[in-house]
Amino acid sequence: MSIDKKYILPFALATERAAYGASLFVGKNDKIAADQAAVDEMRCQLNKIPIKGKIVIGEGELDEAPMLYVNEVVGLGFGEEFDIAVDPLEGTNFTVKNLPNALSVMAVSKTKCLLNAPDMYMEKIAIGPSLPNNLLDLDKTIIDNVKILSNAKKYNSR
């Protein structure tokens, strides 16, 4: 079941706004303010989308940061229902120390298609469409998974 393409831009804009909010604190050594700005921007944008969204993986409780919390309802409250996993600012320390590689992350699925997880650190791996289920394995090394993915993509593009 795919998501209507009309939602791609509004969801992408939510991550862009979160990144913008965090960018105001680049190099300022204020982790809480950077996190809060990213969260506030993402929440504001999500709440403009005509959806019934629920945060199923949020961030904040574990490290006492500002958050979009698990089970928080977002969107305008009408329209399609979605489960949403977010990290408005992945790499808070990078941001506040003016280092590269921070990003804003969001995964969206139809309702009941994402794991509703407690706030905890976990390893995650995701790949695009048109690839076999269970192709990659967190127990394998990154190098092994990249080789497996590369071979699968070569095979799928023929």
C-alpha positions in Angstrom: 0.0 0.0 0.0 1.6 3.2 -1.1 1.2 6.7 0.2 -0.4 9.3 -2.1 2.3 11.4 -3.7 0.6 14.6 -2.6 2.0 14.0 0.9 5.6 13.8 -0.1 6.3 17.5 -0.3 4.5 18.4 3.0 6.4 15.7 4.8 9.7 16.7 3.2 9.0 20.3 4.2 8.6 19.2 7.8 12.1 17.9 7.9 13.4 21.0 6.0 11.7 23.3 8.6 13.2 21.2 11.5 16.7 21.5 9.9 16.1 25.3 9.5 15.1 25.6 13.1 18.2 23.8 14.3 20.4 25.8 11.9 19.8 28.9 13.9 21.9 27.3 16.7 24.8 26.1 14.7 28.0 26.7 16.7 26.1 28.2 19.7 26.7 25.3 22.2 23.0 25.2 23.2 21.8 21.6 22.7 18.4 22.2 24.3 17.6 25.3 22.2 18.7 23.6 19.0 16.6 20.5 19.7 13.6 22.7 20.7 13.8 24.8 17.6 13.9 21.6 15.4 11.0 20.1 17.2 8.9 23.2 17.2 9.4 23.7 13.4 8.7 20.1 12.6 5.5 20.0 14.8 4.3 23.3 13.3 4.7 22.0 9.8 3.1 18.6 10.5 0.1 20.3 12.0 -0.6 22.0 8.7 -1.0 18.8 6.8 -4.6 17.4 6.3 -3.9 14.1 8.0 -4.5 12.1 11.2 -0.9 11.5 12.1 0.4 9.7 15.2 4.0 9.8 16.3 5.0 6.1 16.9 8.7 6.7 17.3 9.7 10.0 18.8 12.7 11.4 20.5 13.4 13.2 23.7 12.4 11.2 26.7 15.5 9.1 27.0 17.9 12.1 26.9 15.4 14.6 28.4 15.5 16.6 25.2 12.5 18.5 23.7 10.4 16.1 21.8 7.7 15.0 19.5 6.5 12.3 21.9 5.2 8.8 21.2 1.4 8.8 20.7 1.4 12.5 20.0 -1.3 13.3 17.4 -0.2 15.6 14.6 -1.9 17.0 11.5 -5.2 18.8 11.0 -7.1 15.8 12.4 -8.8 14.8 9.2 -7.8 12.9 6.1 -5.6 9.8 5.8 -4.2 8.2 8.9 -0.4 7.8 9.2 2.2 6.5 11.6 5.2 8.7 11.8 8.7 8.2 13.2 10.8 11.3 13.7 14.1 12.6 14.9 13.9 16.4 14.2 17.6 16.8 15.0 19.8 13.8 14.7 23.3 15.0 15.5 22.6 17.7 18.1 26.2 17.8 19.2 27.4 18.2 15.6 25.0 21.2 15.2 25.9 23.1 18.3 29.7 22.5 17.7 29.4 23.7 14.1 30.3 20.3 12.7 28.9 18.5 9.6 26.5 15.5 9.4 23.5 16.5 11.4 20.1 15.9 9.8 16.4 15.8 10.3 14.7 12.4 9.9 11.2 11.2 9.3 9.6 8.0 8.2 5.9 7.8 7.4 3.6 4.8 6.7 0.0 4.0 6.6 -1.4 3.5 10.2 -0.3 0.3 12.0 2.6 -0.3 9.6 5.5 1.1 11.7 6.7 -0.3 15.0 5.3 1.6 17.9 8.5 1.6 19.9 9.3 2.9 23.4 11.9 5.7 23.6 15.1 3.8 23.4 18.2 3.7 21.3 18.2 1.0 18.7 19.9 0.1 15.5 17.8 0.7 12.4 18.2 -0.1 8.8 15.9 0.9 5.8 16.1 0.3 2.1 14.0 1.5 -0.8 11.2 -0.3 -2.7 11.5 -3.1 -5.2 13.9 -5.1 -3.1 13.4 -8.5 -1.4 12.1 -8.6 2.2 14.8 -9.3 4.9 17.6 -8.5 2.4 19.7 -6.8 5.0 20.6 -7.9 8.5 21.7 -5.8 11.5 23.9 -8.6 12.6 26.0 -8.3 9.5 28.7 -5.6 9.1 28.0 -2.4 7.3 30.3 -3.5 4.5 28.5 -6.8 4.1 25.1 -5.1 4.0 26.3 -2.5 1.4 27.7 -5.3 -0.8 24.4 -7.3 -0.5 22.4 -4.1 -1.3 24.6 -3.3 -4.2 24.3 -6.7 -5.7 20.5 -6.7 -5.2 20.2 -3.3 -6.9 22.3 -4.5 -9.9 20.1 -7.5 -10.2 16.9 -5.5 -10.0 18.0 -3.0 -12.6 18.5 -5.6 -15.3 
